[in-house]
Amino acid sequence: MRPRLGRPDISAYRERFDVPPAGDGPAVTFLGVSSLLIDDGTSAILTDGYFSRPGMLRVGLGRIAPDPARITDVLTRTGITSLDAVIPVHTHFDHTLDSADVAARTGAPLVGGTSAAQIGRGHGLPDDRIVTVTPAEPLTLGGFEVTFVPSHHCPPDRFPGVITAPVRTPARASAFRCGDAWSILVRHNTSGRSVLIQGSAGHVAGALAGQEAEVAYLGVGQLGLQSEGYIETYWDETVRAVGARRAVLIHWDDFFRPLTEPLRALPYAGDDLDRTMRVLTRLADRNGVRLSFPTVFVRGNPWAT
């Protein structure tokens, strides 16, 4: 079969970029891929923090390293000066290339599995700034309670396995093996607002049974390459499992393109967002769930009706 050229037109879904701007209280800011800043004006945690976004040729043929200027640009634009945690959803390069650098700059611990710990050690983070979590055990991080539930990466996982030694950059993209993939449940301690962060379009059957979240930030990278049955099961094991009333789609953007340029969808060669949307729209309508896209750099209130 001849590969399909081009990429989905993200403007076709402009009406779904409908997460309202936040006022006081907790908010979520989308920063590309699965990087999400969750803050309440006083306390803040960040998933991934992947801001360097090297080009495809460098990722495929060369060695990659954090880009200090690009990281500084995002931290300045978002006003991030301190964080209570940096939390990788798993340890592929498009999630953790910059995680330890952001943690070092903001005084935050790097929080995750054993592979994330090796990312931190490779960057020179001290042991007291590296937190290896216990699955399903709630952890207090600033003003938030965070629970890490084991999950799977969406197939195919191009760099499977765990990281067993510190990763020092520049390094090949293949050095950033997947490690632990997580479903991350975040609850704001004051307001009780809750959110599921599903950074990759994989799942473990029944893993989220009994958990609750008002909103699901749902990773959809590579989801459009899966069968319709897979997509429906993924929806049921994430959004429906936690009872979310809004699903906000993440990890759809072309992560080889810098954040200084408008976001665009991944090309058809790597994903099919249009197919994903056809199936998810049907499922969202069936279950009465609001299906949304986040607007990059906008501090949003996904809990608003």
Contacts in CASP RR format, 6 or more apart in sequence:
PFRMAT RR
TARGET T0000
AUTHOR 0000-0000-0000
METHOD contacts of the structure
MODEL  1
MRPRLGRPDISAYRERFDVPPAGDGPAVTFLGVSSLLIDDGTSAILTDGY
FSRPGMLRVGLGRIAPDPARITDVLTRTGITSLDAVIPVHTHFDHTLDSA
DVAARTGAPLVGGTSAAQIGRGHGLPDDRIVTVTPAEPLTLGGFEVTFVP
SHHCPPDRFPGVITAPVRTPARASAFRCGDAWSILVRHNTSGRSVLIQGS
AGHVAGALAGQEAEVAYLGVGQLGLQSEGYIETYWDETVRAVGARRAVLI
HWDDFFRPLTEPLRALPYAGDDLDRTMRVLTRLADRNGVRLSFPTVFVRG
NPWAT
3 268 0 8 1.000
3 269 0 8 1.000
4 268 0 8 1.000
4 269 0 8 1.000
4 272 0 8 1.000
5 268 0 8 1.000
5 269 0 8 1.000
6 267 0 8 1.000
6 268 0 8 1.000
6 269 0 8 1.000
7 254 0 8 1.000
7 264 0 8 1.000
7 265 0 8 1.000
7 266 0 8 1.000
7 267 0 8 1.000
7 268 0 8 1.000
8 265 0 8 1.000
8 268 0 8 1.000
8 272 0 8 1.000
8 273 0 8 1.000
8 274 0 8 1.000
9 265 0 8 1.000
10 252 0 8 1.000
10 263 0 8 1.000
10 264 0 8 1.000
10 265 0 8 1.000
10 273 0 8 1.000
10 293 0 8 1.000
12 274 0 8 1.000
13 277 0 8 1.000
13 293 0 8 1.000
16 291 0 8 1.000
16 292 0 8 1.000
16 293 0 8 1.000
17 292 0 8 1.000
17 293 0 8 1.000
17 294 0 8 1.000
17 295 0 8 1.000
18 290 0 8 1.000
18 292 0 8 1.000
18 293 0 8 1.000
19 28 0 8 1.000
19 248 0 8 1.000
19 292 0 8 1.000
19 293 0 8 1.000
19 294 0 8 1.000
19 295 0 8 1.000
19 298 0 8 1.000
19 300 0 8 1.000
19 301 0 8 1.000
19 302 0 8 1.000
19 304 0 8 1.000
20 300 0 8 1.000
20 301 0 8 1.000
20 304 0 8 1.000
21 298 0 8 1.000
21 299 0 8 1.000
21 300 0 8 1.000
21 301 0 8 1.000
22 28 0 8 1.000
22 299 0 8 1.000
22 300 0 8 1.000
22 301 0 8 1.000
23 299 0 8 1.000
23 301 0 8 1.000
25 40 0 8 1.000
25 41 0 8 1.000
25 188 0 8 1.000
25 191 0 8 1.000
26 38 0 8 1.000
26 39 0 8 1.000
26 40 0 8 1.000
26 188 0 8 1.000
26 191 0 8 1.000
26 193 0 8 1.000
26 301 0 8 1.000
26 303 0 8 1.000
27 38 0 8 1.000
27 39 0 8 1.000
27 40 0 8 1.000
27 41 0 8 1.000
27 299 0 8 1.000
27 300 0 8 1.000
27 301 0 8 1.000
28 36 0 8 1.000
28 37 0 8 1.000
28 38 0 8 1.000
28 195 0 8 1.000
28 215 0 8 1.000
28 217 0 8 1.000
28 248 0 8 1.000
28 294 0 8 1.000
28 299 0 8 1.000
28 300 0 8 1.000
28 301 0 8 1.000
28 302 0 8 1.000
29 36 0 8 1.000
29 37 0 8 1.000
29 38 0 8 1.000
29 39 0 8 1.000
29 78 0 8 1.000
29 297 0 8 1.000
29 298 0 8 1.000
29 299 0 8 1.000
29 300 0 8 1.000
30 36 0 8 1.000
30 248 0 8 1.000
30 250 0 8 1.000
30 294 0 8 1.000
30 295 0 8 1.000
30 296 0 8 1.000
30 297 0 8 1.000
30 298 0 8 1.000
31 37 0 8 1.000
31 49 0 8 1.000
31 51 0 8 1.000
31 74 0 8 1.000
31 78 0 8 1.000
31 259 0 8 1.000
31 296 0 8 1.000
31 297 0 8 1.000
32 50 0 8 1.000
32 250 0 8 1.000
32 253 0 8 1.000
32 255 0 8 1.000
32 259 0 8 1.000
32 263 0 8 1.000
32 296 0 8 1.000
33 48 0 8 1.000
33 50 0 8 1.000
33 94 0 8 1.000
33 95 0 8 1.000
33 250 0 8 1.000
33 251 0 8 1.000
33 253 0 8 1.000
33 255 0 8 1.000
34 47 0 8 1.000
34 48 0 8 1.000
34 50 0 8 1.000
34 89 0 8 1.000
34 95 0 8 1.000
34 197 0 8 1.000
34 199 0 8 1.000
34 200 0 8 1.000
34 217 0 8 1.000
34 219 0 8 1.000
34 250 0 8 1.000
34 251 0 8 1.000
35 46 0 8 1.000
35 47 0 8 1.000
35 48 0 8 1.000
35 49 0 8 1.000
35 50 0 8 1.000
35 51 0 8 1.000
36 46 0 8 1.000
36 47 0 8 1.000
36 48 0 8 1.000
36 197 0 8 1.000
36 217 0 8 1.000
36 250 0 8 1.000
37 44 0 8 1.000
37 45 0 8 1.000
37 46 0 8 1.000
37 78 0 8 1.000
37 80 0 8 1.000
37 299 0 8 1.000
38 44 0 8 1.000
38 45 0 8 1.000
38 46 0 8 1.000
38 47 0 8 1.000
38 144 0 8 1.000
38 186 0 8 1.000
38 195 0 8 1.000
39 45 0 8 1.000
39 299 0 8 1.000
40 143 0 8 1.000
40 188 0 8 1.000
40 190 0 8 1.000
40 191 0 8 1.000
42 143 0 8 1.000
43 84 0 8 1.000
43 142 0 8 1.000
43 143 0 8 1.000
43 144 0 8 1.000
44 80 0 8 1.000
44 82 0 8 1.000
44 83 0 8 1.000
44 84 0 8 1.000
45 83 0 8 1.000
45 84 0 8 1.000
45 85 0 8 1.000
45 86 0 8 1.000
45 87 0 8 1.000
45 141 0 8 1.000
45 142 0 8 1.000
45 144 0 8 1.000
45 146 0 8 1.000
45 186 0 8 1.000
46 80 0 8 1.000
46 83 0 8 1.000
46 85 0 8 1.000
46 86 0 8 1.000
46 87 0 8 1.000
46 102 0 8 1.000
46 108 0 8 1.000
47 86 0 8 1.000
47 87 0 8 1.000
47 88 0 8 1.000
47 89 0 8 1.000
47 184 0 8 1.000
47 197 0 8 1.000
47 199 0 8 1.000
48 86 0 8 1.000
48 87 0 8 1.000
48 88 0 8 1.000
48 89 0 8 1.000
48 95 0 8 1.000
48 96 0 8 1.000
48 98 0 8 1.000
48 99 0 8 1.000
49 74 0 8 1.000
49 86 0 8 1.000
49 95 0 8 1.000
49 98 0 8 1.000
49 99 0 8 1.000
49 102 0 8 1.000
50 93 0 8 1.000
50 94 0 8 1.000
50 95 0 8 1.000
50 96 0 8 1.000
50 97 0 8 1.000
50 98 0 8 1.000
50 99 0 8 1.000
50 255 0 8 1.000
51 67 0 8 1.000
51 70 0 8 1.000
51 71 0 8 1.000
51 73 0 8 1.000
51 74 0 8 1.000
51 75 0 8 1.000
51 98 0 8 1.000
51 102 0 8 1.000
51 259 0 8 1.000
52 64 0 8 1.000
52 65 0 8 1.000
52 66 0 8 1.000
52 67 0 8 1.000
52 70 0 8 1.000
52 71 0 8 1.000
52 97 0 8 1.000
52 98 0 8 1.000
53 67 0 8 1.000
53 70 0 8 1.000
53 255 0 8 1.000
53 256 0 8 1.000
53 257 0 8 1.000
53 258 0 8 1.000
53 259 0 8 1.000
54 64 0 8 1.000
54 67 0 8 1.000
54 97 0 8 1.000
54 256 0 8 1.000
55 256 0 8 1.000
55 257 0 8 1.000
56 256 0 8 1.000
58 64 0 8 1.000
59 93 0 8 1.000
59 173 0 8 1.000
59 256 0 8 1.000
60 173 0 8 1.000
62 172 0 8 1.000
63 169 0 8 1.000
63 170 0 8 1.000
63 171 0 8 1.000
63 172 0 8 1.000
64 93 0 8 1.000
64 97 0 8 1.000
64 169 0 8 1.000
64 170 0 8 1.000
64 171 0 8 1.000
64 172 0 8 1.000
64 173 0 8 1.000
65 97 0 8 1.000
65 169 0 8 1.000
65 170 0 8 1.000
65 171 0 8 1.000
66 97 0 8 1.000
66 98 0 8 1.000
66 101 0 8 1.000
66 169 0 8 1.000
68 101 0 8 1.000
70 258 0 8 1.000
70 259 0 8 1.000
71 98 0 8 1.000
71 101 0 8 1.000
71 102 0 8 1.000
71 105 0 8 1.000
73 259 0 8 1.000
73 260 0 8 1.000
74 80 0 8 1.000
74 259 0 8 1.000
75 81 0 8 1.000
75 102 0 8 1.000
75 105 0 8 1.000
75 106 0 8 1.000
77 297 0 8 1.000
78 297 0 8 1.000
80 106 0 8 1.000
81 106 0 8 1.000
82 106 0 8 1.000
82 107 0 8 1.000
82 108 0 8 1.000
83 102 0 8 1.000
83 103 0 8 1.000
83 106 0 8 1.000
83 107 0 8 1.000
83 108 0 8 1.000
84 108 0 8 1.000
84 141 0 8 1.000
84 142 0 8 1.000
84 143 0 8 1.000
84 144 0 8 1.000
85 108 0 8 1.000
85 109 0 8 1.000
85 110 0 8 1.000
85 111 0 8 1.000
85 131 0 8 1.000
85 141 0 8 1.000
85 142 0 8 1.000
85 146 0 8 1.000
86 99 0 8 1.000
86 100 0 8 1.000
86 102 0 8 1.000
86 103 0 8 1.000
86 106 0 8 1.000
86 108 0 8 1.000
86 109 0 8 1.000
86 110 0 8 1.000
86 111 0 8 1.000
87 111 0 8 1.000
87 112 0 8 1.000
87 141 0 8 1.000
87 146 0 8 1.000
87 184 0 8 1.000
88 95 0 8 1.000
88 96 0 8 1.000
88 99 0 8 1.000
88 110 0 8 1.000
88 112 0 8 1.000
88 116 0 8 1.000
88 119 0 8 1.000
89 95 0 8 1.000
89 181 0 8 1.000
89 182 0 8 1.000
89 184 0 8 1.000
89 197 0 8 1.000
89 199 0 8 1.000
89 200 0 8 1.000
90 96 0 8 1.000
90 115 0 8 1.000
90 153 0 8 1.000
90 178 0 8 1.000
90 179 0 8 1.000
90 180 0 8 1.000
90 181 0 8 1.000
90 182 0 8 1.000
90 199 0 8 1.000
90 200 0 8 1.000
91 115 0 8 1.000
91 116 0 8 1.000
91 118 0 8 1.000
91 119 0 8 1.000
91 163 0 8 1.000
91 176 0 8 1.000
91 177 0 8 1.000
91 178 0 8 1.000
91 179 0 8 1.000
91 180 0 8 1.000
92 153 0 8 1.000
92 159 0 8 1.000
92 176 0 8 1.000
92 177 0 8 1.000
92 178 0 8 1.000
93 173 0 8 1.000
93 176 0 8 1.000
94 255 0 8 1.000
95 199 0 8 1.000
96 116 0 8 1.000
96 119 0 8 1.000
96 176 0 8 1.000
97 169 0 8 1.000
97 176 0 8 1.000
99 110 0 8 1.000
99 116 0 8 1.000
99 119 0 8 1.000
99 120 0 8 1.000
100 110 0 8 1.000
100 119 0 8 1.000
100 120 0 8 1.000
100 122 0 8 1.000
100 123 0 8 1.000
100 124 0 8 1.000
100 125 0 8 1.000
101 123 0 8 1.000
102 108 0 8 1.000
103 109 0 8 1.000
103 110 0 8 1.000
103 120 0 8 1.000
103 125 0 8 1.000
103 129 0 8 1.000
104 123 0 8 1.000
104 124 0 8 1.000
104 125 0 8 1.000
104 129 0 8 1.000
107 129 0 8 1.000
108 129 0 8 1.000
109 128 0 8 1.000
109 129 0 8 1.000
109 130 0 8 1.000
109 131 0 8 1.000
110 116 0 8 1.000
110 117 0 8 1.000
110 119 0 8 1.000
110 120 0 8 1.000
110 125 0 8 1.000
110 129 0 8 1.000
110 130 0 8 1.000
110 131 0 8 1.000
111 131 0 8 1.000
111 133 0 8 1.000
111 139 0 8 1.000
111 141 0 8 1.000
111 146 0 8 1.000
112 131 0 8 1.000
112 132 0 8 1.000
112 133 0 8 1.000
112 148 0 8 1.000
112 180 0 8 1.000
112 182 0 8 1.000
113 132 0 8 1.000
113 133 0 8 1.000
113 148 0 8 1.000
113 179 0 8 1.000
113 180 0 8 1.000
114 132 0 8 1.000
114 162 0 8 1.000
114 163 0 8 1.000
114 179 0 8 1.000
114 180 0 8 1.000
115 162 0 8 1.000
115 163 0 8 1.000
115 177 0 8 1.000
115 178 0 8 1.000
115 179 0 8 1.000
115 180 0 8 1.000
116 132 0 8 1.000
116 179 0 8 1.000
116 180 0 8 1.000
117 130 0 8 1.000
117 132 0 8 1.000
118 163 0 8 1.000
118 164 0 8 1.000
118 165 0 8 1.000
118 166 0 8 1.000
118 167 0 8 1.000
119 163 0 8 1.000
119 166 0 8 1.000
119 167 0 8 1.000
119 176 0 8 1.000
120 130 0 8 1.000
120 166 0 8 1.000
121 130 0 8 1.000
121 166 0 8 1.000
122 166 0 8 1.000
122 167 0 8 1.000
122 168 0 8 1.000
123 168 0 8 1.000
123 169 0 8 1.000
124 166 0 8 1.000
131 139 0 8 1.000
133 139 0 8 1.000
133 148 0 8 1.000
134 148 0 8 1.000
135 148 0 8 1.000
135 149 0 8 1.000
135 150 0 8 1.000
136 147 0 8 1.000
136 148 0 8 1.000
136 149 0 8 1.000
136 150 0 8 1.000
137 147 0 8 1.000
137 148 0 8 1.000
138 145 0 8 1.000
138 146 0 8 1.000
138 147 0 8 1.000
139 145 0 8 1.000
139 146 0 8 1.000
139 147 0 8 1.000
139 148 0 8 1.000
140 146 0 8 1.000
140 189 0 8 1.000
142 189 0 8 1.000
143 188 0 8 1.000
143 189 0 8 1.000
143 190 0 8 1.000
144 186 0 8 1.000
144 187 0 8 1.000
144 188 0 8 1.000
144 189 0 8 1.000
145 186 0 8 1.000
145 187 0 8 1.000
145 189 0 8 1.000
146 184 0 8 1.000
146 185 0 8 1.000
146 186 0 8 1.000
146 187 0 8 1.000
147 184 0 8 1.000
147 185 0 8 1.000
147 211 0 8 1.000
148 180 0 8 1.000
148 182 0 8 1.000
148 183 0 8 1.000
148 184 0 8 1.000
149 182 0 8 1.000
149 183 0 8 1.000
149 184 0 8 1.000
149 185 0 8 1.000
149 204 0 8 1.000
149 207 0 8 1.000
149 208 0 8 1.000
149 211 0 8 1.000
150 180 0 8 1.000
150 181 0 8 1.000
150 182 0 8 1.000
150 183 0 8 1.000
150 204 0 8 1.000
150 207 0 8 1.000
151 181 0 8 1.000
151 182 0 8 1.000
151 183 0 8 1.000
151 198 0 8 1.000
151 200 0 8 1.000
151 202 0 8 1.000
151 203 0 8 1.000
151 204 0 8 1.000
151 207 0 8 1.000
152 181 0 8 1.000
152 200 0 8 1.000
152 202 0 8 1.000
152 203 0 8 1.000
152 204 0 8 1.000
153 160 0 8 1.000
153 178 0 8 1.000
153 181 0 8 1.000
153 200 0 8 1.000
153 202 0 8 1.000
154 200 0 8 1.000
154 201 0 8 1.000
154 202 0 8 1.000
154 221 0 8 1.000
154 222 0 8 1.000
154 223 0 8 1.000
154 226 0 8 1.000
155 202 0 8 1.000
155 222 0 8 1.000
155 226 0 8 1.000
156 222 0 8 1.000
157 178 0 8 1.000
159 173 0 8 1.000
159 174 0 8 1.000
159 176 0 8 1.000
159 177 0 8 1.000
159 178 0 8 1.000
160 177 0 8 1.000
160 178 0 8 1.000
161 177 0 8 1.000
161 178 0 8 1.000
161 179 0 8 1.000
162 177 0 8 1.000
162 178 0 8 1.000
162 179 0 8 1.000
162 180 0 8 1.000
163 175 0 8 1.000
163 176 0 8 1.000
163 177 0 8 1.000
163 179 0 8 1.000
167 175 0 8 1.000
167 176 0 8 1.000
181 199 0 8 1.000
181 200 0 8 1.000
181 202 0 8 1.000
182 199 0 8 1.000
183 196 0 8 1.000
183 197 0 8 1.000
183 198 0 8 1.000
183 203 0 8 1.000
183 204 0 8 1.000
183 207 0 8 1.000
183 208 0 8 1.000
183 238 0 8 1.000
184 196 0 8 1.000
184 197 0 8 1.000
184 198 0 8 1.000
184 199 0 8 1.000
185 194 0 8 1.000
185 195 0 8 1.000
185 196 0 8 1.000
185 197 0 8 1.000
185 211 0 8 1.000
185 213 0 8 1.000
185 242 0 8 1.000
186 194 0 8 1.000
186 195 0 8 1.000
186 196 0 8 1.000
186 197 0 8 1.000
187 193 0 8 1.000
187 194 0 8 1.000
188 194 0 8 1.000
193 214 0 8 1.000
193 303 0 8 1.000
194 212 0 8 1.000
194 213 0 8 1.000
194 214 0 8 1.000
194 215 0 8 1.000
195 213 0 8 1.000
195 214 0 8 1.000
195 215 0 8 1.000
195 216 0 8 1.000
195 217 0 8 1.000
195 302 0 8 1.000
196 208 0 8 1.000
196 211 0 8 1.000
196 213 0 8 1.000
196 215 0 8 1.000
196 216 0 8 1.000
196 217 0 8 1.000
196 238 0 8 1.000
196 242 0 8 1.000
196 244 0 8 1.000
197 217 0 8 1.000
198 216 0 8 1.000
198 217 0 8 1.000
198 218 0 8 1.000
198 219 0 8 1.000
198 238 0 8 1.000
199 217 0 8 1.000
199 218 0 8 1.000
199 219 0 8 1.000
199 250 0 8 1.000
199 251 0 8 1.000
200 219 0 8 1.000
200 221 0 8 1.000
200 251 0 8 1.000
201 218 0 8 1.000
201 219 0 8 1.000
201 220 0 8 1.000
201 221 0 8 1.000
201 222 0 8 1.000
201 223 0 8 1.000
201 226 0 8 1.000
201 234 0 8 1.000
201 251 0 8 1.000
202 234 0 8 1.000
203 233 0 8 1.000
203 234 0 8 1.000
203 237 0 8 1.000
203 238 0 8 1.000
204 237 0 8 1.000
205 237 0 8 1.000
206 237 0 8 1.000
206 241 0 8 1.000
207 237 0 8 1.000
208 237 0 8 1.000
208 238 0 8 1.000
208 241 0 8 1.000
208 242 0 8 1.000
209 241 0 8 1.000
210 241 0 8 1.000
210 242 0 8 1.000
211 241 0 8 1.000
211 242 0 8 1.000
212 242 0 8 1.000
212 243 0 8 1.000
213 242 0 8 1.000
213 243 0 8 1.000
213 244 0 8 1.000
214 243 0 8 1.000
214 244 0 8 1.000
214 245 0 8 1.000
214 246 0 8 1.000
214 303 0 8 1.000
215 244 0 8 1.000
215 245 0 8 1.000
215 246 0 8 1.000
215 247 0 8 1.000
215 248 0 8 1.000
215 302 0 8 1.000
215 303 0 8 1.000
216 238 0 8 1.000
216 239 0 8 1.000
216 242 0 8 1.000
216 244 0 8 1.000
216 246 0 8 1.000
216 247 0 8 1.000
216 248 0 8 1.000
217 247 0 8 1.000
217 248 0 8 1.000
217 250 0 8 1.000
217 294 0 8 1.000
217 302 0 8 1.000
218 238 0 8 1.000
218 239 0 8 1.000
218 247 0 8 1.000
218 248 0 8 1.000
218 249 0 8 1.000
218 250 0 8 1.000
219 249 0 8 1.000
219 250 0 8 1.000
219 251 0 8 1.000
219 252 0 8 1.000
220 249 0 8 1.000
220 250 0 8 1.000
220 251 0 8 1.000
220 252 0 8 1.000
220 271 0 8 1.000
220 273 0 8 1.000
220 276 0 8 1.000
220 280 0 8 1.000
221 251 0 8 1.000
221 252 0 8 1.000
221 266 0 8 1.000
221 271 0 8 1.000
222 270 0 8 1.000
222 271 0 8 1.000
223 231 0 8 1.000
223 234 0 8 1.000
223 271 0 8 1.000
223 276 0 8 1.000
224 231 0 8 1.000
224 271 0 8 1.000
224 272 0 8 1.000
224 273 0 8 1.000
224 275 0 8 1.000
224 276 0 8 1.000
225 270 0 8 1.000
225 271 0 8 1.000
225 272 0 8 1.000
226 234 0 8 1.000
228 279 0 8 1.000
231 276 0 8 1.000
231 279 0 8 1.000
231 280 0 8 1.000
231 283 0 8 1.000
232 279 0 8 1.000
232 283 0 8 1.000
235 280 0 8 1.000
235 283 0 8 1.000
238 244 0 8 1.000
239 247 0 8 1.000
239 283 0 8 1.000
239 287 0 8 1.000
239 289 0 8 1.000
240 287 0 8 1.000
244 289 0 8 1.000
245 288 0 8 1.000
245 289 0 8 1.000
245 290 0 8 1.000
246 289 0 8 1.000
246 290 0 8 1.000
246 291 0 8 1.000
246 292 0 8 1.000
246 302 0 8 1.000
246 303 0 8 1.000
247 280 0 8 1.000
247 284 0 8 1.000
247 289 0 8 1.000
247 290 0 8 1.000
247 291 0 8 1.000
247 292 0 8 1.000
248 292 0 8 1.000
248 293 0 8 1.000
248 294 0 8 1.000
248 302 0 8 1.000
249 280 0 8 1.000
249 291 0 8 1.000
249 292 0 8 1.000
249 293 0 8 1.000
249 294 0 8 1.000
250 294 0 8 1.000
252 265 0 8 1.000
252 266 0 8 1.000
252 271 0 8 1.000
252 273 0 8 1.000
252 276 0 8 1.000
252 293 0 8 1.000
253 263 0 8 1.000
253 264 0 8 1.000
253 265 0 8 1.000
253 266 0 8 1.000
253 296 0 8 1.000
254 263 0 8 1.000
254 264 0 8 1.000
254 265 0 8 1.000
254 266 0 8 1.000
254 267 0 8 1.000
255 266 0 8 1.000
257 263 0 8 1.000
257 264 0 8 1.000
259 296 0 8 1.000
263 296 0 8 1.000
265 271 0 8 1.000
265 273 0 8 1.000
266 273 0 8 1.000
280 291 0 8 1.000
281 291 0 8 1.000
283 289 0 8 1.000
284 290 0 8 1.000
284 291 0 8 1.000
292 302 0 8 1.000
294 300 0 8 1.000
294 302 0 8 1.000
END
